[in-house]
Amino acid sequence: MCEFGEKFNEHTCVVILQACSEIGDVILGEQIHGFVIKSAFEENVFVGTSLISMYSRSGNFDEAEKVFHGLGCKDLRCLNCMILEYGKAGYEKRAVGVFIYLISVGLEPNDYTFTNIISTCNVEEGKQLHGLAVKYGVLLQTSVGNAVINMYGKNEMVEEAERMFSVMNKKNLISWTALISGYTRSGYGEKAVDGFLELRCCGVECDSSLLATILDGCSECKNLELGTQIHGLVIKLGHPCDISIGTALIDLYAKCKNLQSARTVFQWSFPKKYCFFQCHSGGIY
């Protein structure tokens, strides 16, 4: 583009910065940032949001925050981006601070806002956000419901997770995985198994995350019969080398005192450099 003498504009900068963010090319991104300043595009909220995303994904939150605070006008998309990136980095308080700012300036949070902030915060804040999601009419959006189920499940609040799941109009694989994971975390292996069987009856396809989760559920209630069937499904679906699934299988077989199968999974499914001592097996060898 430069070779043909075409001029950059703010739209061009946004596209290039998004590409830099995707491929992790921070050096080129910094060069584009210099061009942004030179061309007086730094006040453009779309360019600023792209810069924030690029710097955040590279772990450079100092620069991301400089860009964020330098923007005179921050729209909902920009604030949502900041909440998302803080959440991904584990900066819960900063994410909540941006959310509070968003409300204080009169912007209306959307389903994307609530999905990101609920996924970031602790359970006490999450309960309040659950109520706010009702107030703003976004609770029944699938992504928001999934975040609520996941939040309650992680904190072993099974009844609350079940209530959220039951009122959702549209459930997807993430919804089921979050609920089944909550059951397993809370020690309800049988409920996890029942949920998986219901899911299969509904025709929902499995991914590696769900398979690892239900294998943990089988391990929790020592359901070797179903676990063995799921092991066959794992092979059929082409996930035999998935580390999380392998760890769950080893744990299941070891807990059910089938050490030969546990040893076989360990020997055939994984490179020796991986260590699976986190399995509660009491020793495979």
PLY file of the C-alpha trace (Angstrom):
ply
format ascii 1.0
element vertex 285
property float x
property float y
property float z
element edge 284
property int vertex1
property int vertex2
end_header
0.00 0.00 0.00
2.83 2.36 0.94
4.68 1.46 -2.25
1.76 2.64 -4.34
1.62 5.95 -2.48
-1.74 5.25 -0.85
-2.39 7.20 2.35
-3.14 5.52 5.64
-6.27 6.56 7.50
-7.77 5.57 10.82
-9.66 2.66 9.25
-6.44 1.28 7.79
-4.77 1.55 11.21
-7.60 -0.39 12.86
-7.32 -3.25 10.36
-3.52 -3.47 10.63
-3.58 -3.29 14.43
-6.14 -6.08 14.56
-3.87 -8.17 12.35
-0.88 -7.40 14.62
-2.96 -8.45 17.62
-3.95 -11.74 15.99
-0.40 -12.75 15.03
1.29 -11.23 18.09
3.51 -8.83 16.12
4.06 -6.18 18.80
6.98 -4.54 17.01
4.90 -3.74 13.94
2.05 -2.71 16.24
4.34 -0.22 18.01
5.39 1.18 14.66
1.75 1.65 13.69
1.18 3.30 17.07
3.91 5.79 16.20
2.17 6.49 12.90
-1.13 6.92 14.78
0.43 9.62 16.99
2.10 11.30 14.01
-1.19 11.35 12.12
-3.20 12.59 15.14
-5.42 9.52 15.22
-4.79 8.78 18.90
-8.13 10.32 19.93
-10.02 8.02 17.57
-11.84 5.52 19.79
-11.72 2.73 17.19
-7.97 3.09 16.76
-7.54 3.35 20.53
-9.55 0.18 21.14
-7.41 -1.70 18.61
-4.25 -0.45 20.33
-5.59 -1.51 23.73
-6.33 -5.00 22.41
-2.92 -5.30 20.75
-0.94 -4.22 23.82
-3.10 -6.22 26.26
-2.74 -9.45 24.34
1.03 -9.04 24.43
0.90 -8.50 28.21
1.92 -4.83 28.02
-0.82 -3.39 30.20
1.15 -0.24 30.97
0.89 0.84 27.34
-2.69 -0.42 27.06
-3.69 1.71 30.05
-1.86 4.77 28.68
-3.88 4.49 25.50
-7.09 3.88 27.46
-6.64 6.87 29.76
-5.57 9.06 26.85
-8.85 8.59 25.04
-11.14 11.54 25.60
-14.22 9.64 24.48
-14.61 5.98 25.41
-17.51 4.07 23.89
-19.06 0.81 25.07
-16.94 -1.28 22.72
-13.74 0.26 24.12
-14.81 -0.32 27.73
-15.90 -3.88 26.98
-12.48 -4.52 25.45
-10.73 -3.24 28.57
-12.92 -5.39 30.85
-12.23 -8.45 28.69
-8.45 -7.96 28.63
-8.24 -7.25 32.38
-10.30 -10.35 33.04
-8.11 -12.55 30.85
-5.04 -11.28 32.69
-6.60 -11.90 36.12
-6.95 -8.21 37.06
-10.34 -8.54 38.71
-10.37 -5.22 40.58
-9.33 -3.27 37.49
-12.05 -4.95 35.42
-14.67 -4.11 38.06
-13.37 -0.53 38.15
-13.94 -0.17 34.40
-17.43 -1.63 34.77
-18.28 0.88 37.51
-16.93 3.70 35.32
-19.08 2.45 32.42
-22.22 2.68 34.57
-21.22 6.04 36.08
-20.91 7.78 32.70
-24.39 6.66 31.69
-23.53 3.91 29.22
-25.78 0.86 29.16
-23.94 -2.46 29.55
-24.86 -5.15 27.04
-24.68 -8.94 27.08
-21.01 -8.82 26.08
-20.26 -6.56 29.07
-21.96 -8.87 31.55
-20.44 -12.02 30.08
-16.94 -10.62 30.52
-17.35 -9.03 33.95
-19.19 -12.01 35.50
-16.48 -14.32 34.18
-13.90 -12.16 35.95
-15.32 -11.34 39.38
-15.71 -13.23 42.64
-18.98 -14.82 43.69
-20.19 -11.97 45.94
-19.76 -9.45 43.14
-21.17 -12.03 40.74
-24.42 -12.23 42.67
-24.84 -8.47 42.39
-24.02 -8.59 38.67
-26.56 -11.40 38.28
-29.19 -9.01 39.64
-27.99 -6.20 37.37
-28.17 -8.50 34.36
-31.84 -9.04 35.19
-32.36 -5.29 35.48
-30.79 -4.61 32.09
-32.69 -7.45 30.44
-29.70 -9.50 29.28
-29.74 -12.42 31.72
-31.34 -14.83 29.26
-28.72 -14.18 26.61
-26.90 -17.49 26.28
-23.40 -16.12 26.90
-24.53 -14.30 30.07
-26.36 -17.36 31.36
-23.29 -19.49 30.71
-21.12 -17.06 32.70
-23.58 -17.15 35.61
-23.72 -20.99 35.60
-19.94 -21.17 35.48
-19.57 -18.67 38.32
-21.95 -20.55 40.62
-20.52 -23.92 39.60
-16.97 -22.87 40.43
-18.16 -21.89 43.89
-20.09 -25.14 44.45
-23.44 -23.34 44.43
-25.20 -26.12 42.52
-28.81 -25.08 43.13
-28.15 -21.57 41.84
-26.40 -22.96 38.76
-29.32 -25.33 38.12
-31.85 -22.50 38.41
-29.96 -20.43 35.87
-29.67 -23.39 33.52
-33.38 -24.21 33.78
-34.57 -20.71 32.78
-32.31 -20.38 29.74
-34.18 -20.45 26.45
-31.16 -21.46 24.39
-28.52 -23.79 25.79
-25.32 -24.66 23.96
-22.35 -26.93 24.61
-20.80 -24.35 26.95
-24.00 -24.28 29.04
-23.96 -28.05 29.51
-20.23 -28.17 30.20
-20.50 -25.44 32.84
-23.35 -27.25 34.61
-21.66 -30.67 34.50
-18.40 -29.14 35.70
-20.25 -27.53 38.61
-21.71 -30.89 39.59
-18.28 -32.53 39.49
-16.60 -29.76 41.49
-19.28 -30.04 44.13
-18.96 -33.81 44.45
-22.18 -34.66 42.62
-20.75 -37.24 40.24
-24.09 -38.97 39.67
-25.72 -35.67 38.69
-22.84 -35.00 36.30
-23.45 -38.41 34.70
-27.20 -37.79 34.45
-26.53 -34.39 32.86
-24.21 -35.96 30.30
-26.74 -38.63 29.38
-29.45 -35.97 28.98
-27.10 -33.92 26.82
-26.49 -36.90 24.54
-30.24 -37.47 24.24
-30.59 -33.84 23.10
-28.11 -34.47 20.32
-25.47 -32.05 21.57
-22.02 -32.80 20.15
-19.09 -33.32 22.54
-15.76 -31.53 22.50
-12.57 -32.34 24.39
-13.45 -30.00 27.28
-16.79 -31.70 27.90
-15.27 -35.17 27.62
-12.61 -34.33 30.21
-15.28 -32.85 32.48
-17.60 -35.87 32.36
-14.67 -38.25 32.87
-13.95 -36.30 36.06
-17.62 -36.83 36.97
-17.30 -40.58 36.35
-14.18 -40.57 38.50
-16.04 -38.74 41.27
-18.76 -41.42 41.48
-16.46 -44.27 40.35
-18.63 -45.09 37.35
-16.11 -47.22 35.47
-18.68 -48.61 33.03
-19.68 -45.22 31.62
-16.09 -43.98 31.84
-14.94 -46.87 29.66
-17.66 -46.07 27.12
-16.57 -42.42 27.07
-12.98 -43.58 26.56
-14.23 -45.31 23.40
-15.99 -42.09 22.36
-12.77 -40.16 22.96
-10.96 -42.46 20.51
-13.82 -42.29 18.00
-13.84 -38.48 18.05
-10.07 -38.26 17.69
-9.09 -36.90 21.12
-6.86 -39.68 22.53
-3.83 -37.39 22.94
-5.62 -34.53 24.69
-3.76 -33.90 27.95
-6.84 -33.01 30.03
-8.70 -36.09 28.80
-5.68 -38.31 29.41
-5.28 -37.01 32.94
-8.98 -37.59 33.63
-8.79 -41.13 32.23
-5.76 -41.99 34.37
-7.53 -40.61 37.43
-10.70 -42.60 36.63
-8.94 -45.92 36.07
-6.71 -45.46 39.11
-9.62 -44.60 41.41
-11.49 -47.65 40.12
-8.37 -49.75 40.81
-7.85 -50.56 37.13
-4.14 -49.70 37.18
-3.34 -51.61 34.01
-5.66 -49.37 31.98
-4.29 -46.28 33.75
-0.76 -47.37 32.86
-1.74 -48.04 29.25
-3.27 -44.55 28.85
-0.13 -43.02 30.32
2.25 -45.01 28.13
0.43 -44.67 24.83
-1.24 -41.30 24.92
1.37 -38.83 26.12
4.99 -37.77 25.64
7.12 -38.69 28.64
7.94 -35.04 29.31
4.46 -34.51 30.76
3.92 -35.22 34.41
0.56 -36.45 35.65
1.24 -36.65 39.35
-1.76 -34.38 39.91
-3.94 -37.44 39.39
-5.23 -38.71 42.70
-4.08 -42.21 41.79
-1.82 -42.99 44.67
0.77 -44.11 42.11
0.37 -45.89 38.81
3.74 -47.58 38.82
0 1
1 2
2 3
3 4
4 5
5 6
6 7
7 8
8 9
9 10
10 11
11 12
12 13
13 14
14 15
15 16
16 17
17 18
18 19
19 20
20 21
21 22
22 23
23 24
24 25
25 26
26 27
27 28
28 29
29 30
30 31
31 32
32 33
33 34
34 35
35 36
36 37
37 38
38 39
39 40
40 41
41 42
42 43
43 44
44 45
45 46
46 47
47 48
48 49
49 50
50 51
51 52
52 53
53 54
54 55
55 56
56 57
57 58
58 59
59 60
60 61
61 62
62 63
63 64
64 65
65 66
66 67
67 68
68 69
69 70
70 71
71 72
72 73
73 74
74 75
75 76
76 77
77 78
78 79
79 80
80 81
81 82
82 83
83 84
84 85
85 86
86 87
87 88
88 89
89 90
90 91
91 92
92 93
93 94
94 95
95 96
96 97
97 98
98 99
99 100
100 101
101 102
102 103
103 104
104 105
105 106
106 107
107 108
108 109
109 110
110 111
111 112
112 113
113 114
114 115
115 116
116 117
117 118
118 119
119 120
120 121
121 122
122 123
123 124
124 125
125 126
126 127
127 128
128 129
129 130
130 131
131 132
132 133
133 134
134 135
135 136
136 137
137 138
138 139
139 140
140 141
141 142
142 143
143 144
144 145
145 146
146 147
147 148
148 149
149 150
150 151
151 152
152 153
153 154
154 155
155 156
156 157
157 158
158 159
159 160
160 161
161 162
162 163
163 164
164 165
165 166
166 167
167 168
168 169
169 170
170 171
171 172
172 173
173 174
174 175
175 176
176 177
177 178
178 179
179 180
180 181
181 182
182 183
183 184
184 185
185 186
186 187
187 188
188 189
189 190
190 191
191 192
192 193
193 194
194 195
195 196
196 197
197 198
198 199
199 200
200 201
201 202
202 203
203 204
204 205
205 206
206 207
207 208
208 209
209 210
210 211
211 212
212 213
213 214
214 215
215 216
216 217
217 218
218 219
219 220
220 221
221 222
222 223
223 224
224 225
225 226
226 227
227 228
228 229
229 230
230 231
231 232
232 233
233 234
234 235
235 236
236 237
237 238
238 239
239 240
240 241
241 242
242 243
243 244
244 245
245 246
246 247
247 248
248 249
249 250
250 251
251 252
252 253
253 254
254 255
255 256
256 257
257 258
258 259
259 260
260 261
261 262
262 263
263 264
264 265
265 266
266 267
267 268
268 269
269 270
270 271
271 272
272 273
273 274
274 275
275 276
276 277
277 278
278 279
279 280
280 281
281 282
282 283
283 284
